[in-house]
Amino acid sequence: EPQLVKRPLTNRVGDDARAVRSATEAAAELAAEAFADTTFVPSVARRIAEWKRGGATLTVVLTRLDAPSGGSPDGQSSDRRPSMRSLLQAARECVREMDMVTRWQRDGLALLLPNTSAADAKIVARRLRTALSGSSLQESNHRPEFTAGIGIAEGIEGNDAKRVLERAWLALEAARNAGPANIYIHDGLKTVAV
């Protein structure tokens, strides 16, 4: 008679969930390291510490250029500098002097909005989207419009800087996966379209 070998049962769903969580954390770690201004993440951490001591809330907004029609979704087109200049200009027009704007990734920006709730950040994000839709790049006689996905995360109880950035990144990924010019917010549990 053949011997039956008892093997421990594996929780495939649990293993898959852990793998997804691990991949998400690794991607968020890479995202957090991709800031042009190395003071951005410490500034988020400082604002969170102030908020925990009774200060005003803060919100982080991440935005990346959407792929141009026919382009690659990761923004690897030949020259995105004009688009990035327009994105930076539009962002600066939509924020206050106290807000922080820095380059993030090759084709995106990060905004730190102190004293701003997620509801107010939605207004800033919509203004940014409107400013971008009115922007065009002059290339010969052709004026292509460009768009950007936007992700929002407000500081919430139990979050450190890394977690707020991770939530903003998850919201941005949901926005970009939904199509061009989307805005999503991560409310601490899930991403929701704005």
Secondary structure, DSSP 4 states (H G I P E B T S, - for coil): -PPPPP-PPP-HHHHHHHHHHHHHHHHHHHHHT-BSSTTHHHHHHHHHHHHHTT---EEEEEEEEPPPTTS-TT---S--HHHHHHHHHHHHHHS-TTSEEEEETTTEEEEEEET--HHHHHHHHHHHHHHHHH-B--BTTB--B--EEEEEEE--TT--HHHHHHHHHHHHHHHHHH-TT-EEEE-SS-EEE-
